[in-house]
Amino acid sequence: MFNLVLVHPDIPHNAGAAGRLAVATGSRLHLIRPLGFSLDDKHVRRTGLDYWQDVDVTVWDSLESLRESADAAAGFWYLSTKAERSHWEVAFRPGDYLVFGCETKGLPEPMVAAAGDHALRIPMKLGGVRSLNLSTAVAITLYEALRQCGPEW
């Protein structure tokens, strides 16, 4: 099982899609305030379809409070277009945290810099697009982690 972390998400459809991915893979979703929407919002429920009530979701006041409560052995991986290392170059472990930033700003640059070799990017063709949709990036990274670890299902 993996942990999906959305830091300050703005778009309810992305949180709903990440929630649906969490249910489909037995992962846990963590949302870091502030959120750009209400969790009661019909858009979150609609995107999560009838699965939203099954999402294992926790809302945190800060990423620091999540990190303090996390298992010390778990890895935190910070996804950013500003990172140098590809998500294909690391060995994910069950229980790891995959951390994604806000749709419009991504993760703060100081956070990405402080992550060192735990800052990852999804490779994209040069001159193509600036970034991927948040829920697409979550899916790509999560399924690479699952591929490496061989899910029990």
C-alpha positions in Angstrom: 0.0 0.0 0.0 1.2 3.5 -0.8 0.3 6.9 0.5 -0.8 9.6 -2.0 -0.2 13.1 -0.7 -1.8 16.2 -2.4 -0.4 19.4 -1.0 -2.9 22.3 -1.3 -5.0 20.8 -4.1 -7.2 23.4 -5.8 -9.3 21.3 -8.2 -11.9 18.9 -6.7 -11.8 16.6 -9.8 -8.1 15.9 -9.2 -8.7 15.0 -5.6 -11.6 12.8 -6.6 -9.6 11.0 -9.3 -6.7 10.5 -6.8 -9.3 9.1 -4.3 -10.5 6.7 -6.9 -6.9 5.6 -7.6 -6.4 5.1 -3.9 -9.5 2.8 -3.7 -8.4 0.9 -6.8 -5.0 0.2 -5.4 -5.5 -0.1 -1.7 -3.6 3.2 -1.1 -4.3 6.0 1.4 -5.0 9.6 0.3 -3.6 12.5 2.4 -4.8 16.0 1.7 -2.8 19.0 3.0 -4.7 22.2 3.8 -5.6 24.6 2.6 -7.8 22.9 0.1 -9.4 24.8 -2.8 -12.7 23.1 -2.3 -14.9 21.4 0.3 -14.7 17.6 0.7 -18.5 17.7 0.6 -18.3 19.3 -2.8 -20.4 17.5 -5.4 -17.5 17.6 -7.8 -15.2 15.5 -5.5 -18.0 13.0 -5.0 -18.8 12.9 -8.8 -15.2 12.4 -9.8 -14.8 9.7 -7.2 -18.1 8.3 -8.4 -19.7 6.1 -5.9 -16.2 5.2 -4.4 -15.6 8.4 -2.4 -17.1 6.9 0.7 -14.6 4.1 0.4 -11.6 6.4 0.1 -9.2 6.1 3.1 -8.6 9.8 3.3 -7.0 12.0 6.0 -6.8 15.8 5.9 -3.8 17.4 7.6 -3.1 21.0 8.6 0.5 20.7 7.3 2.9 18.4 5.6 5.0 18.6 8.7 2.3 17.1 10.9 1.9 14.3 8.4 5.6 13.6 8.3 5.7 13.6 12.2 3.0 10.9 12.3 4.4 8.8 9.5 6.4 5.6 10.0 10.1 6.6 10.2 11.0 3.8 7.7 8.7 5.2 5.0 10.2 7.1 2.2 8.9 10.5 1.1 9.1 11.1 -2.7 8.5 14.7 -3.9 7.3 14.9 -7.5 8.1 18.0 -9.4 8.9 19.2 -12.9 11.9 20.9 -11.4 13.5 17.7 -10.1 16.4 16.1 -12.0 15.9 12.5 -11.1 13.3 10.3 -12.9 10.8 8.3 -11.0 12.1 5.3 -12.9 15.5 5.6 -11.1 14.3 4.8 -7.6 13.2 1.8 -5.7 9.8 2.4 -4.1 8.7 0.4 -1.1 5.2 -0.3 0.2 4.3 2.4 2.7 6.1 5.2 0.9 4.6 8.6 0.4 4.2 10.1 -3.0 3.9 13.8 -2.6 2.4 16.1 -5.2 1.9 19.9 -5.3 -0.9 22.2 -6.1 -2.1 22.1 -9.7 -1.1 25.7 -10.5 2.1 26.0 -8.6 3.5 22.5 -7.9 5.6 22.0 -4.8 7.5 24.9 -3.5 11.0 25.1 -4.9 12.7 25.1 -1.5 10.9 21.9 -0.6 12.0 20.2 -3.9 15.6 21.4 -3.3 15.6 20.1 0.3 14.3 16.7 -0.9 17.6 16.1 -2.6 17.6 12.7 -4.3 14.0 12.2 -3.1 12.8 14.8 -5.6 11.5 13.1 -8.7 10.2 14.0 -12.1 8.1 12.2 -14.7 10.1 12.3 -17.9 8.5 14.3 -20.8 9.6 15.1 -24.3 11.4 18.5 -24.4 9.3 21.2 -26.0 6.1 19.2 -25.4 4.1 20.4 -22.4 5.1 22.2 -19.2 3.5 19.6 -16.9 1.0 16.9 -16.7 -2.4 16.9 -15.0 -2.1 16.2 -11.3 -4.3 13.1 -11.3 -2.4 11.8 -14.4 1.0 12.3 -12.6 -0.4 10.6 -9.5 -1.5 7.6 -11.6 1.8 7.3 -13.5 3.9 7.4 -10.3 1.7 5.2 -8.3 1.5 2.4 -10.9 5.3 2.5 -11.3 5.6 2.0 -7.6 3.1 -0.8 -7.7 4.9 -2.4 -10.7 8.1 -2.5 -8.7 6.6 -3.9 -5.6 4.2 -6.4 -7.1 0.8 -5.8 -5.5 -0.7 -8.6 -3.4 -3.9 -8.5 -5.5 
